[in-house]
């Protein structure tokens, strides 16, 4: 009897193991392999959980959002906010967006996606994009102060800087909530979320005009452009320069490229290197500053920033053309648009690219281009020659927000 029972148990176990092996057959469908250069999400717990809480969308300045952008290409809103706009727009919690303005009134304002004014705070002038932290609190940089406001616009604290920091493009934030910005005394400054100054690093190469900061994926290194080098890497633990790369000619009267370093999810760095007034090069560096590849003689056009999509394709503009290269620097396609590209490029979760162009008739259009280079739509904005478009468009869920630079209008497209 016991022997029969043992045989039965062995048979049952054998059947179970055999069925398990069959169920794990290698012919079963497998998830597709991620392409080389696939961009993993980088958790950043100190930032607001919104599609665009910071300049260029994230601390790595990728110009990419995690959500799908607008589908229809229809202007939903043309908002006249009176004072002039001098910074990019960010999206805070509860589906509101923030914009800083100056002459004839210096302020920061919050609007709903429907264009309803939620609050307005009169402050000193600023041309620096704000950021929103994980509580929705807002950091605002002026000529002489760094300020923190609640998501409802109430003062939390304000710190006198004693130096001009206004021209820094952005404020950035590390994973635990310390904030960083450049000031006109050639310094990188670090402050705690409570407004305490942590440290300051001086370097004669730190330029503030149209310069911005980007973080490595692990938050240990911060990058910026320099006066004589296209990328400077700063180690935050030692508070010192790690390396410099992309040496450029000394400053002259010739216009120079000011490029925001774009950081990939595996820590590589993308940047433009100045060649002359006609050409620039696109380089990818590793985390040690060594060149992995270089794409030479790209037409300068406007100083538009590049973007990188989820699968690692890199987008940049040449006057009137968007170019896509893969993660190894090999060209995939070119898409010639019906006008000069005026703004930085940005992309959504599906790799769709958004920008603003001006055609030969001096009309301004918002453009959506697919991941394979097809123009999906062109949406007329205005023919008003008093308006200019230079700031990075902002992508929300099913929404594109476009400010006019030095003027008073905000367009939203769904």
C-alpha positions as CSV (number, residue, x, y, z in Angstrom):
1,X,0.0,0.0,0.0
2,X,2.8,2.4,1.0
3,X,4.7,1.5,-2.2
4,X,1.6,2.2,-4.3
5,X,1.2,5.6,-2.6
6,X,4.8,6.5,-3.2
7,X,4.5,5.6,-6.9
8,X,1.4,7.8,-7.1
9,X,3.2,10.7,-5.5
10,X,6.2,10.4,-7.8
11,X,3.8,10.3,-10.8
12,X,2.0,13.4,-9.7
13,X,5.3,15.3,-9.1
14,X,6.6,14.2,-12.5
15,X,3.4,15.4,-14.2
16,X,3.6,18.7,-12.4
17,X,7.3,19.3,-13.3
18,X,6.6,18.3,-17.0
19,X,3.6,20.7,-17.2
20,X,5.7,23.5,-15.7
21,X,8.5,22.9,-18.3
22,X,6.0,22.9,-21.1
23,X,4.4,26.1,-19.8
24,X,7.9,27.8,-19.9
25,X,8.5,26.8,-23.5
26,X,11.0,29.1,-25.1
27,X,8.6,29.5,-28.0
28,X,6.2,31.6,-25.8
29,X,6.0,35.3,-26.8
30,X,8.6,37.5,-25.1
31,X,8.5,41.2,-24.6
32,X,10.4,43.0,-27.3
33,X,14.0,43.8,-26.5
34,X,14.8,47.4,-25.7
35,X,16.9,49.1,-28.4
36,X,20.4,50.3,-27.7
37,X,20.1,53.7,-26.0
38,X,16.6,53.0,-24.6
39,X,15.9,55.8,-22.0
40,X,14.8,54.4,-18.6
41,X,12.7,56.6,-16.4
42,X,14.8,58.3,-13.7
43,X,13.0,58.7,-10.4
44,X,13.3,62.2,-9.0
45,X,11.3,62.3,-5.7
46,X,12.0,66.0,-5.0
47,X,10.1,67.2,-8.1
48,X,6.4,67.7,-8.6
49,X,4.5,64.8,-10.1
50,X,3.5,66.7,-13.3
51,X,4.3,66.3,-17.0
52,X,6.7,69.3,-17.0
53,X,7.7,70.5,-13.5
54,X,11.0,72.1,-14.5
55,X,12.8,73.8,-17.4
56,X,13.2,71.4,-20.3
57,X,10.9,68.9,-18.6
58,X,13.3,67.1,-16.2
59,X,16.6,67.6,-14.3
60,X,18.5,66.0,-17.2
61,X,17.2,68.7,-19.7
62,X,16.0,66.0,-22.2
63,X,13.0,68.1,-23.5
64,X,10.9,64.9,-23.1
65,X,7.7,64.3,-21.1
66,X,6.3,61.0,-19.9
67,X,2.8,61.8,-21.3
68,X,1.3,61.9,-24.7
69,X,1.1,65.4,-26.2
70,X,-1.7,67.1,-28.2
71,X,-3.5,65.1,-30.9
72,X,-5.7,67.5,-32.9
73,X,-3.5,70.5,-33.5
74,X,-6.3,73.0,-32.6
75,X,-5.6,76.2,-30.8
76,X,-7.6,75.9,-27.6
77,X,-6.6,79.2,-26.0
78,X,-4.9,82.5,-26.9
79,X,-4.2,84.1,-23.5
80,X,-3.2,87.8,-23.2
81,X,-1.6,88.2,-19.8
82,X,-0.5,91.8,-20.3
83,X,3.1,91.9,-18.9
84,X,5.9,90.5,-21.1
85,X,7.0,86.9,-20.8
86,X,10.7,86.1,-20.4
87,X,10.9,82.5,-19.3
88,X,9.6,79.0,-20.2
89,X,6.4,77.7,-18.7
90,X,6.2,74.8,-16.2
91,X,3.3,72.7,-15.1
92,X,2.6,72.3,-11.4
93,X,0.3,70.0,-9.5
94,X,-3.5,70.1,-10.0
95,X,-3.2,70.8,-13.8
96,X,-2.0,74.4,-13.5
97,X,0.8,76.2,-15.2
98,X,3.2,78.9,-14.0
99,X,4.6,81.8,-16.0
100,X,6.9,84.7,-14.9
101,X,6.5,88.1,-16.4
102,X,8.2,91.5,-16.4
103,X,7.5,95.0,-17.9
104,X,5.1,96.6,-17.3
105,X,4.5,94.4,-14.2
106,X,6.9,91.9,-12.6
107,X,5.0,88.9,-11.4
108,X,4.6,85.1,-11.2
109,X,1.2,83.9,-12.2
110,X,-0.7,80.5,-12.0
111,X,-3.4,79.6,-14.6
112,X,-5.6,76.6,-15.1
113,X,-5.4,74.8,-18.4
114,X,-8.6,76.7,-19.4
115,X,-6.9,80.0,-18.9
116,X,-8.5,81.0,-15.6
117,X,-6.2,83.0,-13.4
118,X,-5.7,81.1,-10.1
119,X,-3.4,83.7,-8.5
120,X,-0.8,86.3,-9.2
121,X,2.2,87.4,-7.1
122,X,4.1,90.7,-7.7
123,X,7.8,90.0,-7.3
124,X,11.1,91.4,-8.6
125,X,11.8,90.8,-12.3
126,X,13.0,87.4,-13.5
127,X,14.0,85.7,-16.8
128,X,14.7,82.3,-15.1
129,X,12.2,79.5,-15.4
130,X,10.8,78.4,-12.1
131,X,10.5,74.8,-10.8
132,X,7.9,73.0,-8.7
133,X,8.9,70.5,-6.0
134,X,7.0,67.4,-4.8
135,X,4.7,69.5,-2.6
136,X,3.9,71.9,-5.4
137,X,6.1,74.6,-3.8
138,X,7.7,77.0,-6.3
139,X,11.3,78.3,-6.5
140,X,11.7,81.7,-8.1
141,X,15.0,83.4,-8.9
142,X,15.3,87.2,-9.3
143,X,18.1,89.7,-9.7
144,X,19.0,89.6,-6.0
145,X,17.0,86.9,-4.3
146,X,16.0,83.2,-4.4
147,X,12.4,82.8,-3.2
148,X,10.1,79.9,-2.3
149,X,6.4,80.1,-2.6
150,X,3.6,77.7,-1.8
151,X,1.5,76.2,-4.7
152,X,-1.1,78.9,-3.8
153,X,1.5,81.7,-4.2
154,X,2.1,82.4,-0.5
155,X,5.6,83.4,0.7
156,X,7.5,80.6,2.4
157,X,10.9,82.2,2.5
158,X,13.2,84.7,0.6
159,X,17.0,84.9,0.7
160,X,19.1,87.9,-0.4
161,X,21.9,86.8,-2.7
162,X,24.0,89.9,-2.9
163,X,24.7,89.2,-6.5
164,X,22.9,89.1,-9.9
165,X,21.6,85.7,-10.7
166,X,18.7,86.6,-13.0
167,X,20.2,85.5,-16.3
168,X,20.6,81.9,-15.3
169,X,18.3,79.9,-17.6
170,X,17.1,77.5,-14.9
171,X,17.0,76.4,-11.3
172,X,17.7,72.7,-10.8
173,X,17.0,70.4,-7.9
174,X,18.8,67.3,-6.6
175,X,17.0,64.2,-5.4
176,X,16.7,65.3,-1.7
177,X,15.5,68.8,-2.5
178,X,18.6,71.1,-2.5
179,X,18.5,73.7,-5.3
180,X,21.2,74.9,-7.6
181,X,21.7,77.9,-9.9
182,X,24.4,80.0,-11.5
183,X,25.0,83.7,-10.6
184,X,26.8,86.5,-12.4
185,X,29.8,86.4,-10.1
186,X,30.8,83.2,-11.9
187,X,29.5,80.9,-9.1
188,X,27.5,77.8,-8.8
189,X,25.3,78.1,-5.7
190,X,23.6,75.4,-3.6
191,X,20.8,76.1,-1.2
192,X,18.7,73.8,1.0
193,X,14.9,73.5,0.6
194,X,14.7,75.6,3.8
195,X,16.7,78.5,2.3
196,X,20.1,77.8,3.9
197,X,23.1,78.4,1.8
198,X,25.1,75.2,1.6
199,X,28.0,76.2,-0.6
200,X,29.2,78.1,-3.6
201,X,31.8,77.2,-6.2
202,X,33.6,79.9,-8.2
203,X,35.0,79.3,-11.7
204,X,35.8,81.9,-14.3
205,X,34.2,79.7,-17.0
206,X,30.7,79.8,-15.4
207,X,28.7,82.0,-17.7
208,X,25.1,82.9,-16.7
209,X,23.7,84.3,-19.9
210,X,21.4,81.7,-21.4
211,X,23.2,78.9,-19.5
212,X,21.5,76.1,-17.6
213,X,22.3,73.2,-15.4
214,X,21.6,69.4,-15.9
215,X,22.0,66.5,-13.5
216,X,23.5,63.0,-13.9
217,X,20.9,60.2,-13.4
218,X,22.3,59.4,-9.9
219,X,22.3,63.0,-8.9
220,X,26.0,63.1,-8.0
221,X,27.2,65.3,-10.9
222,X,25.9,68.5,-12.3
223,X,26.7,69.8,-15.8
224,X,26.7,73.2,-17.5
225,X,28.2,75.0,-20.4
226,X,31.3,77.1,-20.1
227,X,33.0,80.2,-21.6
228,X,35.7,78.1,-23.3
229,X,34.3,74.5,-23.1
230,X,31.0,73.2,-24.2
231,X,30.5,71.0,-21.0
232,X,31.8,71.4,-17.5
233,X,31.2,68.5,-15.0
234,X,31.0,69.4,-11.3
235,X,31.2,66.7,-8.6
236,X,28.7,67.6,-5.9
237,X,30.3,65.5,-3.1
238,X,33.7,67.2,-3.4
239,X,32.3,70.5,-4.7
240,X,34.9,70.7,-7.4
241,X,35.3,70.5,-11.2
242,X,35.6,66.9,-12.4
243,X,36.4,67.7,-16.1
244,X,35.9,70.0,-19.0
245,X,35.3,69.0,-22.6
246,X,34.7,70.5,-26.0
247,X,37.2,73.3,-26.0
248,X,36.1,76.3,-28.1
249,X,38.0,79.3,-29.5
250,X,38.4,82.3,-27.2
251,X,35.5,84.7,-27.0
252,X,35.2,87.0,-30.0
253,X,32.6,89.1,-31.6
254,X,31.3,86.1,-33.5
255,X,28.1,84.7,-32.0
256,X,28.7,81.5,-30.0
257,X,26.6,78.5,-29.4
258,X,25.1,78.3,-25.9
259,X,24.1,74.7,-25.4
260,X,22.3,73.0,-22.5
261,X,23.9,69.6,-21.8
262,X,21.4,66.8,-22.2
263,X,22.0,63.8,-20.0
264,X,20.9,60.3,-21.0
265,X,19.6,57.7,-18.6
266,X,22.9,55.8,-18.6
267,X,24.9,58.9,-17.8
268,X,26.2,60.0,-21.3
269,X,26.1,63.7,-22.2
270,X,24.9,65.3,-25.4
271,X,26.1,68.8,-26.3
272,X,26.8,71.1,-29.2
273,X,30.3,72.3,-29.6
274,X,31.0,75.7,-31.2
275,X,33.0,75.6,-34.5
276,X,32.3,79.0,-36.0
277,X,29.4,81.3,-36.9
278,X,28.2,78.8,-39.5
279,X,28.7,75.4,-38.0
280,X,28.5,73.5,-34.8
281,X,29.2,69.8,-33.9
282,X,27.0,67.4,-31.9
283,X,29.0,65.2,-29.5
284,X,28.1,62.4,-27.1
285,X,30.5,62.1,-24.1
286,X,30.7,59.4,-21.5
287,X,30.5,60.2,-17.8
288,X,34.3,60.8,-17.8
289,X,34.1,63.4,-20.6
290,X,35.6,61.2,-23.3
291,X,34.0,61.5,-26.8
292,X,32.0,58.5,-27.8
293,X,31.0,60.0,-31.2
294,X,30.8,63.3,-33.0
295,X,28.6,64.6,-35.8
296,X,30.3,67.4,-37.6
297,X,29.3,70.6,-39.4
298,X,25.7,71.1,-38.4
299,X,24.3,74.4,-39.6
300,X,23.9,76.8,-36.7
301,X,20.6,78.5,-37.4
302,X,19.0,79.6,-34.0
303,X,20.4,78.3,-30.7
304,X,17.8,75.6,-30.4
305,X,18.2,72.9,-27.9
306,X,18.0,69.2,-28.8
307,X,15.8,66.5,-27.4
308,X,16.0,62.7,-27.0
309,X,13.0,60.4,-27.2
310,X,12.2,57.3,-25.2
311,X,14.0,54.8,-27.5
312,X,17.2,56.9,-27.6
313,X,16.7,58.8,-30.9
314,X,18.2,62.3,-30.8
315,X,16.4,65.2,-32.4
316,X,18.1,68.5,-33.4
317,X,17.3,71.3,-35.8
318,X,19.2,72.8,-38.8
319,X,17.6,76.1,-39.7
320,X,14.4,74.7,-41.3
321,X,15.0,71.0,-40.9
322,X,14.6,68.5,-38.0
323,X,17.3,65.8,-38.0
324,X,17.0,62.5,-36.2
325,X,20.1,60.4,-35.3
326,X,20.2,57.1,-33.3
327,X,22.0,56.6,-30.1
328,X,25.2,55.8,-31.9
329,X,25.1,59.0,-33.9
330,X,23.9,57.5,-37.2
331,X,21.5,59.6,-39.1
332,X,18.0,58.1,-39.4
333,X,16.0,60.8,-41.2
334,X,15.6,64.5,-42.0
335,X,12.3,66.4,-42.1
336,X,12.3,69.8,-43.9
337,X,9.6,72.1,-42.5
338,X,7.9,75.0,-44.2
339,X,9.8,77.6,-42.3
340,X,12.7,78.4,-40.0
341,X,12.6,76.6,-36.7
342,X,12.5,79.2,-33.9
343,X,12.2,77.2,-30.7
344,X,13.9,74.4,-28.8
345,X,12.7,70.9,-29.8
346,X,10.6,68.9,-27.3
347,X,9.0,65.5,-27.6
348,X,6.2,63.4,-25.9
349,X,6.1,59.8,-24.7
350,X,5.5,58.5,-28.3
351,X,8.4,60.4,-29.8
352,X,6.4,63.1,-31.5
353,X,8.3,66.3,-31.8
354,X,6.9,69.9,-31.3
355,X,8.3,73.3,-32.3
356,X,7.4,76.7,-33.7
357,X,8.4,77.8,-37.2
358,X,8.2,81.1,-39.2
359,X,7.5,80.7,-42.9
360,X,8.4,83.0,-45.8
361,X,5.2,85.0,-45.4
362,X,6.2,85.8,-41.8
363,X,3.5,83.6,-40.4
364,X,4.0,81.6,-37.2
365,X,3.0,77.9,-37.0
366,X,3.2,75.2,-34.3
367,X,4.3,71.9,-35.8
368,X,4.0,68.3,-34.8
369,X,6.4,65.8,-36.4
370,X,6.2,62.0,-35.9
371,X,8.9,59.7,-34.6
372,X,9.7,58.8,-38.2
373,X,9.8,62.3,-39.6
374,X,6.3,62.8,-41.0
375,X,4.7,66.2,-40.4
376,X,1.4,65.4,-38.6
377,X,0.0,68.9,-38.5
378,X,0.9,72.6,-38.8
379,X,-1.3,74.9,-36.7
380,X,-1.4,78.6,-37.5
381,X,-0.7,80.8,-34.5
382,X,-0.3,84.4,-35.7
383,X,1.2,86.8,-38.3
384,X,1.8,89.5,-35.8
385,X,5.4,90.6,-36.3
386,X,5.6,92.2,-32.9
387,X,5.6,88.7,-31.4
388,X,8.6,86.4,-31.1
389,X,8.9,82.7,-30.2
390,X,12.1,81.6,-28.6
391,X,11.2,79.7,-25.4
392,X,10.8,75.9,-25.1
393,X,7.2,74.8,-25.7
394,X,5.8,72.9,-22.7
395,X,4.0,69.6,-23.1
396,X,1.1,68.5,-20.9
397,X,-1.2,65.5,-21.2
398,X,-2.9,66.2,-24.6
399,X,-1.7,69.8,-24.5
400,X,1.0,72.0,-25.8
401,X,1.7,75.4,-24.2
402,X,3.6,78.0,-26.2
403,X,4.7,81.4,-24.7
404,X,5.8,84.3,-26.9
405,X,9.1,85.8,-25.9
406,X,9.3,89.4,-24.8
407,X,5.6,89.7,-25.4
408,X,2.3,88.9,-23.8
409,X,0.6,85.9,-25.3
410,X,0.3,82.3,-24.4
411,X,-1.1,79.7,-26.8
412,X,-2.4,76.3,-25.9
413,X,-3.1,73.6,-28.4
414,X,-4.9,70.3,-27.9
